Structure formats: structure tokens, C-alpha cells
Amino acid sequence: MSRRRGIEALQNLAIALLAASALLLVLLVVSYESGRDGRLPSWQELFPPAGGDGTASASDLTALSAPVDIVVTNQYGRGSYLLTADDPAVKEQLTRLLQEALGSAGSVEAVTEDLFRAALNAPGIYFDYLVPLPAAIVASRLGAETDLGGQFRRALLSREGEAVRLYLWDGTGTICRYPTAVSPDVLTAAVDLFGTDDTFFAFEGGEGYEGLDPYSVLQLGKIVLPTLAAASAPIVVDTLLSHLDFGRSPLRYPEAGGTVVVENLRTLRIRPDGVLLYTGDTPAAAGPLLDVAGGSEHPSAVESVLSVHRLMETLLGDEGDAAWYLSGYEETAEGCRLTFDYLVGGIPVYFADDVSAMEAEIAHGVIISFTLRCRQYAPSQETASLLPVRQAAAIAADKYPGGFLTPGYADRSASLTPGWLSRK
């Protein structure tokens, strides 16, 4: 009996080995047919997460961070939440009204800048997202539905008699005004819950502030922020190549500026300072991570943003103390170009060469090139006070006339000190 059981066990083992060999052969055939040159698909590729195609399941941008200056005007004066609010509920409460306004905006009319400035003095809420972006992207980030076209950077909800109107402006072109379904009493009650301080716009500051962007949001009081420790994020080359779907044996060689990896029509340069430069001359050479919308050649703006953000998440891992925000979007003949930058505690981090942390180009539904600065930031125990705003305004107006004055970090060394920065 024991001899028979032993023979049966050997037979079962042989059957299992044959089944495994057959499965391996099938996977190899699939690999060659799909252009993987014999590389076996990963577990994640065989069994993708919820979402169906292995891509992020999110369909909107509500999880993305964004820097924003918020100014509240009520019967007592003005108060601001300059980029960072201690209580996230503050932003949530105020942006909920903007969400409703975007979803209920009526027929558009063009208005003058004088009318816009007058509306800033009425009870209402002003938002400045620092960069102009398509309305569809901003609305998706707020979780709102809108069919508004164009782009905007500044939004204003203003009570005008027994109506609430929405103003949208990219900062340079036409100022658009819309009627909304927001209740004027609800807006007034909301803004009256907030305190006031010494917030003002540069155009209201008079002498000493004429050289700034007139809509710089300023405070006379002391602003204290933590200093940051900065470093290049570690790069594991083999993991990086796997994420980008390079084969097992791509051509790899050193050069003066780092390491170069070449496979077919794709090139990846890895610099010692943590900068990645990727180019793929044809969409056919891209792997799943670089596919924006599951094979579609015409992804939406939201799909494009989600795809580049997913790429950054995969290559950099957990955001940690830093977050990424969309800092630029431009449509092209074949797709679009996007830029992302770092945020720490709601405050943007800028680079001395004025180049973004991430620059990506999408063509025919695929990310065909990107440049990524792999950086890590962590708040330290030390803090620093920003220069008094009048002194900062004088310096900015002299060196960068017309610039927008905003708090920020300049990434120049291993320790970043916060300060007033002038941005065009």
C-alpha cells in the first residue's frame, strides 16, 4: 500500500511539473507576441488592481494637492489663508461653495478689471491657484462638474445684491463673469465665520507696492515657516528599468553625466544628481506605465494628468512630507505637455534654474518623454521668519518688476529656508 501511495505521489508531482512547464511556455509565447522579448509579465500585470487595466482607478483629480491663496472678505474686513491652512476643513468649507458655483455657472459675460476689483470688496471668497490651468482640470480637482471651457488661475465668488456671481480669470486675458445658483445668504453666513487680519492686495498697498503683480496677496504680520532638509531621492536602477518596462538586458553604459540605458527606440539617462531623462521616439515602444488611457490616442486632460502623476508615484514611491502639484498644462498638436512641482506643507518648492520638478510630453496617448528631478524634503525642527513684506516688495520690484510675490522655498542646497519669492 505504501509503495502504491509513493507511485501516486510521484505521478501527481510529474503532472504538476508538466502543467507548470506548459504555463511557462504559454507565458513565453505571450511575451514574444506582445513585444516583451521573452520577459515574463509581472504579478501585477497578470492580476491588475481594481480599475480593470492596471492603471489608477481614480477618474478625477480630487486626491491631487494644489497650492492656493484664499482670501475671505466679510463685513469686518479681510482674512487670508496664504497657501497653507492649519485646518484642512477651512479649505474644504470654502471650496465647496466654489464647487457649487462651477457646477451651476450660467451664461458668460466679459467684464472690466475695474469691475473685478470692485467685486473683491463685496462679501465673498477669492482663490488664486498660482498658475492658469484648464477649467476642466481645476473643476475635477475640486470634484465639480462643469462644461466651462478655457482656463483660469483666479476665481472669485462675490455677493452682488441678491445674487452670487463667479469671476474666472487666467490673469492676462478676458475676465469672465457667470451667474450661479449659490445662495447669497449662505455665502454671507460662510464668510462671516472667518476672522480678519491685515491681508491686502498689492494694488491696494499704495507706494512701495506698485512694482509687484497687483494681485499679490500680502500680509503685514510675521509669517513663520519651518526650514526643510533636502536631498536627492535614492534610485535603484534595476527597479527603475522594470517600472519603465525595459527588457532584461538593455544596452547600458556610463557617460560623463551619469548612466545611459538604451533599448530599441527608447533612451533613459540617470544623472548623479537624481535627474532622470527619458525619451521614446515612438508610442509603440512604451510600456504599460507610459500608456495614458489604455490605448486611446486622444486621452482627456484629466486622464493625462492622472497618468503623469501615477508615473511619479511609481518612480518616486510614497510622497512622504512632500506632495506634487500640477504646475502647467499646454495642449500640442499630438497631445499635451505637463509640468509638476513639489509642495511641502502647502508651500511650493522652486528650483533656481526655473525648471519644474517634472516635465512630461504626451503624444498619441503615450508619455513619450519626461524629465524628473528625484528629490526628498522633510521639515526640520528649525523655523524661519519671512522678511517683512514691505522690505520684500522693495527688493522684488527692483529685481523682478511685475513679479507675483508669494511664500516659497528655493531649492539651492541641502537646507531650504522659506522666503518671499517673486514669480512671473
C-alpha positions as MATLAB code, in Angstrom:
seq = 'MSRRRGIEALQNLAIALLAASALLLVLLVVSYESGRDGRLPSWQELFPPAGGDGTASASDLTALSAPVDIVVTNQYGRGSYLLTADDPAVKEQLTRLLQEALGSAGSVEAVTEDLFRAALNAPGIYFDYLVPLPAAIVASRLGAETDLGGQFRRALLSREGEAVRLYLWDGTGTICRYPTAVSPDVLTAAVDLFGTDDTFFAFEGGEGYEGLDPYSVLQLGKIVLPTLAAASAPIVVDTLLSHLDFGRSPLRYPEAGGTVVVENLRTLRIRPDGVLLYTGDTPAAAGPLLDVAGGSEHPSAVESVLSVHRLMETLLGDEGDAAWYLSGYEETAEGCRLTFDYLVGGIPVYFADDVSAMEAEIAHGVIISFTLRCRQYAPSQETASLLPVRQAAAIAADKYPGGFLTPGYADRSASLTPGWLSRK';
ca = [
       0.000    0.000    0.000;
       2.767    2.456    0.878;
       4.524    1.617   -2.420;
       1.330    2.465   -4.358;
       0.948    5.766   -2.490;
       4.526    6.648   -3.338;
       3.938    5.964   -7.043;
       0.740    8.102   -6.958;
       2.639   10.968   -5.309;
       5.331   10.824   -7.990;
       2.658   10.800  -10.689;
       0.938   13.867   -9.151;
       4.279   15.657   -8.930;
       5.047   14.871  -12.569;
       1.616   16.163  -13.644;
       2.157   19.388  -11.660;
       5.576   19.888  -13.244;
       4.164   19.329  -16.729;
       1.352   21.828  -16.027;
       3.843   24.402  -14.787;
       6.017   23.866  -17.853;
       3.011   24.299  -20.135;
       2.043   27.512  -18.350;
       5.618   28.793  -18.664;
       5.611   28.081  -22.406;
       2.279   29.893  -22.827;
       3.596   32.935  -20.946;
       6.759   32.988  -23.057;
       4.722   32.844  -26.270;
       2.520   35.696  -24.990;
       5.655   37.625  -24.044;
       7.165   37.394  -27.528;
       3.837   38.117  -29.205;
       3.395   41.276  -27.117;
       6.925   42.532  -27.837;
       8.478   41.712  -24.447;
      11.346   39.674  -25.922;
      10.773   36.746  -23.617;
      10.429   38.729  -20.382;
       7.649   37.258  -18.270;
       4.835   39.552  -17.186;
       4.808   40.617  -13.560;
       2.220   39.517  -11.000;
       0.681   42.991  -11.164;
       0.364   42.718  -14.957;
      -1.273   39.303  -14.721;
      -3.634   40.347  -11.931;
      -4.060   44.149  -12.085;
      -5.702   46.041   -9.215;
      -9.291   47.239   -9.362;
      -9.632   49.510  -12.311;
      -9.508   46.817  -14.947;
      -6.393   47.670  -16.937;
      -3.703   48.066  -14.306;
      -3.963   51.833  -14.341;
      -5.082   54.036  -11.488;
      -8.762   53.530  -10.787;
      -9.337   57.191   -9.926;
     -11.298   59.107  -12.528;
     -10.889   62.602  -11.108;
      -8.177   64.742   -9.554;
      -9.618   65.236   -6.075;
      -6.643   63.453   -4.470;
      -4.126   65.846   -6.040;
      -2.618   68.636   -3.973;
      -2.652   72.263   -5.097;
      -1.228   75.476   -3.659;
      -3.877   78.162   -3.268;
      -4.125   81.625   -1.764;
      -7.592   82.061   -0.246;
      -8.873   85.494    0.743;
     -12.166   85.867    2.611;
     -13.943   89.235    2.626;
     -16.807   89.872    5.042;
     -18.467   92.816    6.786;
     -15.476   93.204    9.111;
     -12.671   93.199    6.570;
     -10.373   90.597    5.037;
      -8.649   87.458    6.186;
      -6.376   85.172    4.224;
      -5.111   81.635    4.244;
      -1.835   82.134    2.455;
      -1.120   78.838    0.687;
      -1.317   76.769    3.852;
      -4.284   76.456    6.190;
      -3.748   74.901    9.616;
      -7.189   73.317    9.446;
      -7.981   71.421    6.211;
     -11.665   71.963    6.991;
     -11.157   75.647    6.187;
     -10.304   74.922    2.572;
     -12.961   72.250    2.325;
     -15.701   74.563    3.573;
     -14.748   77.373    1.208;
     -14.013   75.273   -1.857;
     -17.385   73.548   -1.509;
     -19.011   76.851   -2.451;
     -16.690   77.203   -5.446;
     -17.598   73.650   -6.444;
     -21.297   74.564   -6.430;
     -20.631   77.754   -8.379;
     -18.676   75.964  -11.106;
     -21.405   73.351  -11.461;
     -24.190   75.920  -11.745;
     -22.484   78.688  -13.768;
     -24.802   80.290  -16.315;
     -24.155   82.361  -19.421;
     -20.787   84.088  -19.544;
     -20.160   87.802  -19.934;
     -16.855   89.671  -20.210;
     -16.216   92.346  -17.571;
     -13.589   95.001  -16.946;
     -10.772   94.783  -14.438;
     -12.260   97.735  -12.557;
     -15.451   95.743  -12.058;
     -13.417   92.751  -10.910;
     -11.603   94.869   -8.317;
     -14.888   96.303   -7.083;
     -16.226   92.764   -6.649;
     -13.222   91.928   -4.464;
     -14.597   94.347   -1.866;
     -18.004   92.670   -1.628;
     -18.646   89.727    0.718;
     -17.035   86.757   -0.971;
     -14.160   84.337   -1.423;
     -11.131   84.766   -3.684;
      -8.946   81.857   -4.829;
      -5.567   82.113   -6.564;
      -4.117   78.782   -7.726;
      -0.827   80.457   -8.779;
      -0.855   79.019  -12.334;
      -3.512   79.092  -15.076;
      -4.971   75.655  -15.844;
      -7.867   74.362  -17.981;
     -11.220   74.771  -16.263;
     -11.876   71.028  -16.627;
      -8.731   70.224  -14.621;
      -9.462   72.697  -11.820;
     -13.072   71.510  -11.622;
     -12.003   67.854  -11.480;
      -9.555   68.685   -8.688;
     -12.464   70.215   -6.771;
     -14.748   67.275   -7.526;
     -17.036   69.555   -9.525;
     -18.747   69.019  -12.839;
     -18.564   71.821  -15.375;
     -18.708   72.318  -19.116;
     -16.833   75.628  -18.942;
     -14.043   75.931  -21.471;
     -10.851   77.937  -21.373;
      -8.526   78.174  -18.419;
      -8.269   80.196  -15.253;
      -5.964   80.870  -12.361;
      -8.092   83.187  -10.218;
     -11.652   82.570   -9.095;
     -13.881   84.932   -7.141;
     -17.274   84.301   -5.584;
     -18.844   87.684   -4.881;
     -22.223   88.659   -3.455;
     -23.840   91.295   -5.636;
     -27.239   92.261   -4.228;
     -29.382   89.159   -4.090;
     -27.132   87.112   -6.353;
     -23.739   85.428   -6.217;
     -21.567   85.763   -9.285;
     -18.496   83.774  -10.226;
     -15.482   85.515  -11.783;
     -12.828   83.463  -13.570;
      -9.582   84.918  -14.906;
      -6.314   83.495  -16.143;
      -4.552   86.689  -15.081;
      -3.901   88.113  -18.540;
      -6.875   87.619  -20.863;
     -10.593   88.228  -20.620;
     -12.236   88.309  -17.202;
     -15.366   86.153  -17.337;
     -18.379   86.537  -15.041;
     -21.169   83.995  -14.552;
     -24.429   83.914  -12.585;
     -24.583   80.996  -10.141;
     -27.083   79.091   -8.037;
     -25.133   79.754   -4.830;
     -27.373   81.316   -2.200;
     -26.213   84.839   -1.268;
     -27.267   84.273    2.345;
     -25.259   81.045    2.513;
     -22.184   82.801    1.104;
     -22.512   85.696    3.577;
     -23.006   83.345    6.518;
     -19.964   81.329    5.457;
     -17.564   84.268    5.145;
     -18.800   85.826    8.405;
     -17.492   82.771   10.270;
     -13.909   83.775    9.483;
     -11.767   86.321   11.241;
      -9.972   89.226    9.615;
      -6.340   90.297    9.649;
      -4.058   92.690    7.801;
      -4.361   90.989    4.403;
      -4.339   93.197    1.326;
      -3.714   93.030   -2.398;
      -0.631   94.745   -3.794;
      -2.762   97.193   -5.820;
      -4.241   98.421   -2.518;
      -0.865   98.876   -0.819;
      -0.001  102.208   -2.431;
       3.564  103.460   -2.532;
       6.112  100.686   -2.263;
       3.963   98.015   -3.891;
       3.447   99.403   -7.408;
       6.265   97.248   -8.812;
       4.520   93.949   -7.971;
       1.833   91.949   -9.688;
      -1.224   93.870   -8.427;
      -2.936   90.699   -7.182;
      -0.118   89.512   -4.949;
      -1.785   88.556   -1.659;
       0.205   90.159    1.160;
       0.223   90.331    4.951;
       1.961   92.827    7.210;
       2.155   90.358   10.084;
       5.007   87.943   10.699;
       4.928   84.690    8.729;
       6.937   81.814   10.235;
       7.568   78.541    8.390;
       9.816   75.518    9.010;
      13.120   75.100    7.206;
      13.480   71.982    5.059;
      16.124   69.304    4.712;
      16.526   68.375    1.035;
      18.327   65.517   -0.712;
      18.269   63.518   -3.922;
      15.921   60.563   -3.678;
      17.655   57.172   -3.917;
      17.406   55.451   -7.309;
      17.534   51.661   -7.704;
      18.371   51.276  -11.383;
      17.037   47.735  -11.872;
      13.732   48.656  -10.222;
      13.523   51.794  -12.319;
      14.081   49.841  -15.541;
      11.450   47.303  -14.525;
       8.884   50.051  -13.886;
       9.586   51.542  -17.296;
       9.252   48.117  -18.917;
      12.819   47.798  -20.192;
      13.894   44.242  -21.053;
      16.315   42.120  -19.052;
      19.435   43.085  -20.973;
      19.192   46.623  -22.370;
      22.351   48.363  -23.530;
      23.800   50.196  -20.526;
      26.916   52.344  -20.430;
      28.397   55.194  -18.355;
      28.956   58.723  -19.627;
      30.257   61.930  -18.108;
      26.766   62.920  -16.978;
      25.782   59.574  -15.451;
      24.399   56.314  -16.822;
      22.682   55.752  -20.165;
      20.266   52.897  -20.867;
      19.140   52.225  -24.442;
      16.613   49.731  -25.743;
      15.076   49.834  -29.202;
      13.919   53.425  -29.700;
      13.979   54.373  -26.023;
      16.711   56.079  -24.010;
      16.944   56.700  -20.276;
      19.661   58.872  -18.735;
      20.249   58.691  -14.990;
      22.305   61.593  -13.669;
      24.259   61.507  -10.390;
      22.166   64.395   -9.042;
      18.990   62.295   -9.226;
      17.626   63.646  -12.510;
      16.015   61.181  -14.930;
      15.703   61.973  -18.640;
      13.576   59.614  -20.714;
      12.802   59.742  -24.446;
      10.873   57.302  -26.609;
      10.674   58.263  -30.266;
       7.586   56.200  -30.957;
       4.489   55.386  -28.867;
       4.807   51.726  -29.907;
       7.928   51.391  -27.734;
       6.220   52.441  -24.494;
       5.271   50.083  -21.672;
       2.027   49.971  -19.631;
       3.123   52.674  -17.169;
       3.549   55.146  -20.030;
       0.212   54.290  -21.660;
      -2.104   57.158  -20.707;
      -5.576   55.818  -21.446;
      -5.462   52.143  -22.325;
      -4.585   52.549  -25.982;
      -6.657   55.627  -26.745;
      -4.792   58.142  -28.905;
      -6.853   61.042  -27.579;
      -6.946   60.940  -23.777;
      -8.702   63.695  -21.878;
      -6.819   66.368  -19.952;
      -7.783   64.674  -16.677;
      -6.543   61.270  -17.898;
      -3.258   62.845  -18.968;
      -2.719   64.469  -15.564;
      -3.582   61.253  -13.726;
      -1.161   59.279  -15.887;
       1.830   61.547  -15.263;
       1.009   61.680  -11.556;
       0.860   57.854  -11.496;
       4.262   57.748  -13.203;
       5.746   59.986  -10.481;
       4.168   57.902   -7.725;
       5.621   54.717   -9.197;
       9.131   56.053   -9.741;
       9.422   58.034   -6.501;
       7.355   55.906   -4.142;
       5.493   57.404   -1.199;
       5.285   61.179   -1.270;
       6.329   61.405    2.389;
       6.452   65.003    3.566;
       6.314   66.321    0.006;
       3.385   66.299   -2.395;
       3.215   67.005   -6.131;
       1.002   69.550   -7.803;
       0.221   70.277  -11.429;
       2.070   73.493  -12.281;
       1.491   73.673  -16.034;
      -0.609   72.223  -18.860;
      -0.272   73.005  -22.558;
      -2.042   71.332  -25.458;
       0.028   70.352  -28.502;
      -0.816   69.045  -31.977;
      -0.237   65.426  -30.866;
      -1.244   65.652  -27.200;
      -0.019   67.867  -24.373;
       2.893   68.920  -22.180;
       2.583   68.892  -18.393;
       4.719   70.055  -15.509;
       4.558   69.097  -11.841;
       6.333   70.628   -8.858;
       6.819   69.800   -5.198;
       4.767   71.091   -2.257;
       5.776   70.828    1.386;
       3.174   71.854    3.924;
       1.232   73.549    1.148;
       4.207   75.758    0.204;
       5.720   75.355   -3.295;
       9.354   74.429   -3.843;
      11.012   76.176   -6.806;
      14.340   75.477   -8.488;
      16.977   78.116   -9.159;
      17.006   77.386  -12.916;
      13.213   77.937  -13.055;
      12.682   74.413  -14.441;
       9.914   72.253  -12.981;
      10.468   69.067  -10.997;
       8.663   67.033  -13.660;
       8.223   67.854  -17.341;
       6.388   65.306  -19.468;
       5.161   65.187  -23.049;
       2.252   63.055  -24.218;
       1.684   62.213  -27.865;
      -0.958   59.880  -29.332;
      -1.969   58.687  -25.873;
       1.524   57.784  -24.627;
       4.121   59.541  -22.460;
       6.964   59.838  -24.990;
       9.410   61.847  -22.871;
       9.917   63.169  -19.370;
      12.497   64.827  -17.153;
      12.141   64.133  -13.433;
      14.095   65.566  -10.504;
      14.025   62.877   -7.820;
      14.061   64.900   -4.582;
      13.117   64.352   -0.953;
      12.117   67.045    1.539;
      11.493   66.912    5.263;
      10.568   69.758    7.648;
      13.228   70.344   10.308;
      12.768   71.468   13.896;
      14.016   74.944   12.993;
      11.800   77.733   11.722;
      12.456   80.988    9.914;
      10.510   84.230    9.560;
       9.858   85.688    6.135;
      11.181   89.199    5.508;
       8.751   91.982    6.400;
       6.525   92.285    3.360;
       7.374   95.931    2.639;
      11.080   95.110    2.516;
      10.426   92.038    0.332;
       8.264   94.103   -2.023;
      11.008   96.696   -2.468;
      13.590   94.028   -3.326;
      11.250   92.191   -5.705;
      10.123   95.349   -7.504;
      13.759   96.303   -8.119;
      14.996   92.894   -9.323;
      11.841   91.365  -10.802;
       9.436   94.161  -11.774;
       5.860   92.996  -12.164;
       6.510   89.689  -10.406;
       3.966   87.908   -8.223;
       5.184   87.857   -4.629;
       4.466   84.603   -2.802;
       5.922   82.491    0.022;
       8.031   79.585   -1.192;
      11.197   77.551   -0.900;
      14.125   77.871   -3.330;
      15.928   74.534   -3.772;
      19.590   75.553   -3.900;
      21.217   73.408   -1.201;
      20.652   70.690    1.391;
      18.835   73.138    3.694;
      15.984   75.270    2.364;
      14.903   78.472    4.069;
      11.413   79.860    3.363;
      11.101   83.324    1.904;
       9.113   85.684   -0.278;
       9.741   84.694   -3.893;
       8.861   86.682   -6.979;
       7.323   84.685   -9.820;
       6.264   85.784  -13.291;
];
